């Protein structure tokens, strides 16, 4: 192929070339790479920079697919792992084939592949009897979700990931306390993230996640966990969560999932700088001040401990209901690091917004900051009529425009 001197100057300049490739639609970029070898090489990092994986039975086990992932994995910077709750992910009760009674299965993650030359093979699911029942009664998707070595191999091929997005939509409220194949996949994903050399991972987005999902993603001592597992999650500096709401006034285990969420967030308290949380559907309590949440007053168990994010600079809380005292407590707790916060779409149970933001007036010495800032602070519940997009990520123009409009700056 002959090149003009003008095109050569354009193409060999990294700035102009990368700008041009960034502007190409994905479909055009695919066709562009077919033109010649150099176009293919230069276009690959842009085309495979953002990849979505919808988990199915053969996602991480088909040889051709894994070979392709190992070729392009080093280009991936943003990975979206999507697994919807469907009838295929539902796991029925495990029944004894002889007595017909329900059997309890205690899951022990198997991290290592059995050696093909070993004389004594260890059953994957604890015992041969249990393995036989699970193979016969559960569909192949469950067995793919528990194939931890396949997850580890896949994430080792994507070692340059900077942003991990996890999407698990569609859970029915009736299944909230039942474990399904999605939960087993989250366990496998967590172990893979901890064991793969993902040294560049700094951003985690759960868009959306079911209430129990954070329980399976949190780093905690147990099977499959390494002593340094918490170090991997300690790299996270930006965290965004869209969580399905539920009936928080119910007495039947209403606080269980809130405790899971509290423990999950506490695991990021050391290094987290930007935090975004949104309740989907029903307005929920403030997950950052659960130590003062009234719902725990009737719970006989110990109240959640106070959480302080030591390096938090930016925070957003959407579709929540809380007290003015909780907002005041949060601002005081993070006054040395917090620069921007947003409580839009929040409703107050008690107190006023003047009470909630009184500490800002005390810090500035007057109420003049109220005249200079445009603050949207609804005092009544707001119905969310606008469609919610797939994500709100920090740094996008639309997100930052909304953030700057609704934020109060702590000088």
N, C-alpha and C positions, 0 to 999 in steps of 0.2 A: 504494500500500500504506500503510495506516495504522500508525503506530508509537505504542506507549504511552510515556509519559514515562520509566518505569523502564527499558524496553528502550533508549531513546535514550541515557540516561545510561550504560548498560552498553556500548552499541555505539560510542559516540564516545570512550570512554576507551581509549586505545591499549593500556594494560597489560592490561585485562580482555579486550579484543577479541583481541589477539594470543595471549593464553593460551588463550582458547576455540578459536581457529583451530588452534593447535598440537595441541590434544587431539583434533581431528576426524580420523577415519580418512581415508585418501586418497580412497577411493570416495565417502564422504559429502561430502568437500570439493568433489569434482567436481560433484555434484548441487546442493550449496549455492550454488555460483557461478551456477547457472542460474536462481536465484530472481529476481534483479534486477541491475541494472547496478552498484550500489554493492557488493553482495556479491561480484560478479565481480571488481571492481577490488581490493577489500580482500583477497580470498582468493587472488589470483594470486601474490603474493610467497611465500606459504606453500606453495601447491601446487607451484610450480616451483622451489622452493629446492634440492631434491635431485632430480637427473635422471639417468637411466641411458640411455646410447646403445649399442645393440648394432649394431656396424658391419656393414653389408651393402652391396650394390652401389649402391643409390641413396640411402644415408643422407645424404650431404652434397651431392647433385646434383639431387634432385627439386625443382623450383621451389616447389611448394606447401609442402613440408617446410621448405625454407630460409626462405621467407617467414614461416612460423609461428615458426621459431627466432629470427628477427630481431625478432619482436614480443615474445617472452617471454624472450629470452636475458639481458636485464639483471637478471632475477629470480634466475638460477641462481647458487648459491653453491657447491654440491658437484656435480661432474660425474663420473659413472662411465662410462669408455670400455671397453666389453667386446668382445673379438673372440676367439672360441674357435678352437683348432687343430682343423680338420676335414679331410675329404677334399677339400673345396672350396678350402681354403687351401694345399694341397700343390701345389708347382710341380715338374713333371717336368723332366728334362734338356731343354735347348733344342737341337733338331736342325736341321741344315742340310737344306732341302728337296731339294737336288740330290744331295749326296754322302751324306747320312744320318749325317754325323759330328756329334759334340756340339760346340756353339758356346759360347764363354765370353761372358757378358754382364756388362759393367762398368757398374753403375748410376750415372748422373749425375742427381741430382734437378733437375727442371725447375720452378722456383719461379713463373715468370710465365706467364700465359696468352698464347698467340700472338694478335697483333692480327688481327682479321678483315679489315682493309683493307690489310694488308701484302702485298706482292707475293711476298716470299720468306719462306715459312714454314719454321721450323726444326723438324725431326723431334723428337718428344717423347723418343724413346729413342736419341738419338745419330746414327743414320743411317737412311735410308729402308729399307734392307734389313733392319736389325735391328728396326725398328718393324713392318715387315710380318710378320716371323716371330713377334714377341711377340703381335701382334694375332690371328694365326691359331692359335697354339699355347697361349696362356694365356687363362684364363677371364676374364669381365668383373670379377670381384672383384679380381684383380690390378691391373687398370687403374684401378679405383676407389681402391685403396690407394695408388697412385702419383700420384693427382690432388691434388698439394700445394696449388694455388690454392683448391680447394674446402675443404680443411682450414683454410686461413688465413681464408677468409671465415667459416666456422662459428665459429672461436674468437674472431674479432673481434666476433661477435654476442654472445658470452658473456664480455664483458670484466671482469665482476665476480666471476669464479670465485675462491674462496678455497682450495678443496680439490679436487685432481685425483686420481681413482682410476683405475688402469689394471688391467684383468683380462684375462689371456691364458692360460686353463687348457687342459689337454688335449693337450700336446705329447707325442708318442711318443718314447721314448729313442732309437730308431733314426734319428729326424729331427733330432737335436740339432745336427748340423754342416751341415744343409741350410737354406738361406734359403727362407722361405715368404712368402705374402702378408701374414701377421701382421707380419713383420719390416719389410716395406715400409710398412705402415700406421704402425708405430712411428716410422719415419724421418719420414714426413709429419706425424705428430702432434708430434714434437719440433720440427720447423721451424715449425709453426703456433704452438706455445707461445712460441717465441722471437720471433716476428714480431708476434704479437697483443699489444695493450696490457694484459696481465694483471698489473697492478700490485698487486693484492690477493692474488695466489697465494702462500700460505705453507706449504701442506701437500701432500705427495705420498705416495700409497699405491700399491704394486704388489702386488695381491692376487688371484691369484698372478701370478708372472712366470716365464717359462722362462729358463734360464741365459744364453742369448745376448741376451735382450731388453734388458738393461742396456747392452749394447754399442751398440745403435741409439738408445738414449735419452740417452747421455752427450753433453755438449757438447764437440766437438772440431773443430779446423780442417778444413775440407773444403767440398765443394759444398753450397750452401744455407745455410751458417753465416755469421752476421754477426759483426763484430768484438766486439759487445757481447752475444753470445749467452750467455756465462757469467753475465752480470749477472742474467738472468731466473732461472736455477737458483740463483743466490746468494740469492734471496729465500726459499728453502725453509728453514723452521725445524723442521718436523716431518716425519720420513720413516719409513714403515713398509713392510717388504718381506717377502713370503712367497715363497721361491724353491724350485723343484723341486730336490731333491738328486739326485746321481748317484754312480757308483762312483769315489770319490776315490782309491782305491788303484791304479786303472788307470794304466798308463804312457803310454797313447795319448792325448796331449793333455789329461790330467787337470787341468793347471794353467792351460790357456788361459782357460776361463771364470772361474776364480778371479782371474786378472789383469784381466779385463773388470770384474768386480765390484769389485775393489780400486780401479781407476781411476774407476769410477762413484762410489763412496763418497767418494773423495778430492776430487771436485768439489764436495762439500757441506761440506767441513771448516771453512770460515771462519765460517759463521753457523748451522749446525745446532745445535738445542737439545734435541730429543727424537728418539731413534733406537730403532726396534724392528725386529728381524730374526728370522726363523724359517725353518729348513730344513724342507721338506715331505718326508716319507718318510725317506730315509736321513739319519742324523746327519752333519752336515758340520763343517768347521773353523770357527774363529772368524774372521769376515770383517774384524774390526777389528784383528787382530794377525797378518796374513798375512806380515809381515816376519820373524816368528819361527816360521812354520809349517814343520814337518819335511818336508812334501811337496815343498817347493822345494829341498831340499838336493841332490836328484838331478837337478834341472833346471839345464842349463848356462847358461841365460839369467840375466840379472841379477835378484836377488831384489827383490820389491816394496819400495818405500820405506816407512818408518814413517809412519803417518798419525795426526795428532792433531787432534781436533775441538775447536777453540779455545773454543767456547761451550757445549759439551755439558753439560746438566744432568740428563738422564734417559735411561737406556739399558736395553733388554731384549734378551737373546739366548736363543732357545729351540731345543731339539733339536740341541745342538751337542756336539762332543767337542774338548777342548783340554787344555793343560797348566796346572798351578797357576802356573807362572812366567808364563804369558801373562795370566792374570787379574791377578796382582800387577803386571805391567808396565802393563796397561791402567789400573788404579787409580792408580798412580803418575803416569802420563802425564796423567791428567785430574783430578788431586787438587784443583786450584784452582777448578774449575767444577762438577764432578760432585756431584750431591746424592742421586740415587737410581740404583741399578743392580740388575739381576735376572739371575742366571745359572741360573734354574730349568730343569729338564729337561736340564741339561748333565752330561756325564760327563768325569771326569778321566783322562787317559792316564798322567800321572805326577804325583807329589806328592799332598798332602792339602789339604782345604779350609782347615785351619789355616794351611798354607803360603800358600795363595792369598790369604787375608784377613789375613795377618800385619801388613801395613802399617797396617791400621785399628787394631790394638792398639798399634802404635808411635805412631800419631798421638794416640790417646786416653790413652796412658800406662799402660793396664791392659787386662785382658780383661773388664771389667765390662759392656761393651756387648753381649757375647754373652748375658749373662743377661737383658738387657732387651729383646732383639729375638727375634722368632720367624722363623727362617730355614729355608727348605726347601732343603737342599743334598743331592741324591741322589748317592751314591757309586758306584752301579752303573747301567748302562744301563736306561732306563725305556721300555717300549713305550707308544706314544701310542694308547690305546684310545678316548679321547674324540673325538667328532666335532668337526672344526675348522669354525668358522663362516666366513661370507664375509669377515669382517674383525674385527680387533681395533684399535680406534682410540683414540688417547689422549684421556682425559677422560670416557669413558663410565663409568657407575657400576660395572658389572661389571668393567671393565678396571682401574679405580682400586682397587677392593676387592682384586683379586688382586695388583695392584702393591704396595699397602701391606702386604699380608700377607707377601710374599716379598722385600721390599726391605731393603737395609741402607742406613742414612742416614749420609752423610759430613758430619759437623758442621764 
